[in-house]
Structures are given as structure tokens and as C-alpha cells.
């Protein structure tokens, strides 16, 4: 995949893949967006690498579309007992004012998505991967 800075099939770290995908998209965006990634480097990819890239790309594109004048994009992940949670939060409009599409990539990896408003403004989309996906990552 020449449009990424790293080959997803050779990357095991979710943090590195998120930074690679988001950075490429943000460098192509005319408005200044500050990216913060808070993902432990030991967290492995929660699903097929190419499907994970599609999911990250879709979520970042939706977030960037809400920040036409720029803003802040924060991407976090936590491997919780209920499954790995990947959250993309932006300083764009509230959930009620935006289109909250469920990316096809969420269904493709068997995850679910939850939208919520952020206390400081903007909104966050949290994708929760099935717990057994987390167990499979640990066993692999």
C-alpha cells in the first residue's frame, strides 16, 4: 500500500499503524489539525491489518471533515476486559449536528461503535472490538 508510510502487514503495533494512517491524512488536509495519539505501543492490532487500516482511515476522515477550520484530533486505545476500545475524538461539532456513519470497516472486523459528545466540545467515536479478539491477539 504505497499511500501509507508503513506496510500494515508488517506492523504489529496499533499505535504505529494509527500514527502512520492519521499522519498521511493530516498532511493532505489544508486546515491545521493537532494530532495526539495515546496508545501503548504494546497493544497489538485488534483485527486484520488491512481492515484495521480501513477502519482508522474512515474514522479519521470523518473526524477531519468536522474540523474545516482546524482543531484537535485525539486517538486513544485501551485493552479493557470488555474488548479493545479504540477512540477517535475531535473538536468538531456535537454528535447531534453531524452525520454519524458507521464505517463498513467496523462491521468487517465484527466490532461495535458508540458515539458521544466530548465535555470540552466536539465528539468521539469509540470502536469496541470483541473480547475474544483481544484474547486471540495475546495468544498469537
C-alpha positions in Angstrom: 0.0 0.0 0.0 2.0 2.9 -1.3 -0.3 5.5 0.3 1.0 4.6 3.8 4.3 5.2 5.5 4.4 1.6 6.8 3.2 -1.7 5.4 0.2 -2.8 7.6 1.0 -6.4 7.1 4.4 -6.0 8.6 3.2 -3.9 11.6 2.0 -5.4 14.8 1.6 -2.2 16.9 -1.7 -0.4 16.8 0.0 2.8 17.9 2.4 2.8 15.0 -0.3 1.9 12.5 -2.6 4.7 13.8 0.1 7.3 13.6 1.0 6.2 10.1 -2.5 6.3 8.8 -3.5 9.5 10.6 -0.3 11.4 9.7 -0.7 10.8 6.0 -4.3 12.0 6.1 -3.5 15.1 8.1 -0.6 16.2 5.9 -3.0 16.2 3.0 -5.5 18.4 4.9 -5.4 22.2 4.3 -6.6 23.1 7.8 -4.1 22.7 10.8 -5.1 19.8 13.0 -3.1 18.8 16.0 -2.8 15.0 16.4 -2.4 13.3 19.7 -2.0 9.5 19.9 -2.2 7.9 23.3 -1.9 4.2 22.6 0.5 1.9 24.5 3.0 0.5 22.0 2.5 -3.0 23.3 -1.2 -3.1 22.1 -1.3 -5.3 19.1 -3.6 -4.9 16.1 -7.1 -5.9 17.0 -8.0 -7.3 13.6 -6.8 -8.0 10.1 -4.2 -5.3 9.3 -5.8 -4.1 6.1 -9.3 -4.0 7.7 -7.8 -2.1 10.7 -6.3 0.5 8.3 -9.6 0.9 6.5 -11.3 1.5 9.9 -8.7 4.0 11.1 -8.8 5.8 7.8 -12.6 6.0 7.8 -12.8 7.3 11.3 -10.0 9.9 10.8 -11.6 11.2 7.6 -15.0 11.6 9.4 -13.3 13.5 12.2 -11.3 15.7 9.9 -14.4 16.6 7.9 -15.9 18.1 11.1 -12.9 20.4 11.6 -12.9 22.5 8.5 -11.1 25.3 10.2 -8.7 23.0 12.0 -8.7 21.7 15.5 -7.5 18.8 17.6 -7.7 15.0 16.9 -7.0 12.6 19.8 -6.8 8.9 19.2 -6.6 6.6 22.2 -6.9 2.9 22.8 -7.2 0.7 25.8 -7.3 -3.1 26.1 -10.2 -3.4 28.5 -11.9 -6.5 29.9 -14.9 -5.8 27.5 -12.6 -5.7 24.5 -10.1 -3.4 23.0 -11.5 0.2 22.7 -10.2 2.5 20.0 -11.5 6.1 20.4 -11.2 8.9 17.8 -12.2 12.3 19.4 -12.2 15.6 17.6 -13.0 19.2 18.4 -15.7 19.5 15.6 -19.4 19.7 16.0 -21.5 17.8 18.6 -22.9 14.4 17.7 -26.4 15.8 17.2 -25.1 18.1 14.5 -23.0 15.7 12.5 -23.5 12.6 10.3 -22.5 9.6 12.4 -22.0 7.0 9.8 -21.0 3.6 10.9 -18.0 2.7 8.8 -18.3 -0.5 6.9 -14.9 -1.3 8.4 -16.5 -1.6 11.8 -18.8 -4.3 10.6 -16.0 -6.0 8.7 -14.0 -6.6 11.9 -17.0 -7.6 14.0 -16.8 -4.6 16.3 -19.4 -2.1 17.5 -19.2 1.7 17.6 -20.5 4.2 20.1 -20.8 8.0 19.6 -20.7 10.6 22.3 -20.2 14.3 22.9 -16.9 15.3 24.5 -17.1 17.5 27.6 -14.7 20.1 26.1 -16.7 20.2 22.8 -16.6 18.0 19.7 -17.4 14.3 19.6 -15.8 10.9 20.0 -16.4 7.6 18.2 -15.4 4.6 20.2 -15.0 1.3 18.5 -15.1 -1.8 20.8 -13.6 -5.0 19.4 -14.9 -8.3 20.7 -13.1 -9.5 23.8 -12.2 -12.8 22.1 -10.3 -10.7 19.5 -8.1 -9.4 22.4 -7.5 -13.0 23.7 -6.5 -14.0 20.2 -4.0 -11.2 20.0 -2.5 -12.3 23.2 -2.3 -15.9 22.2 -0.8 -15.1 18.8 
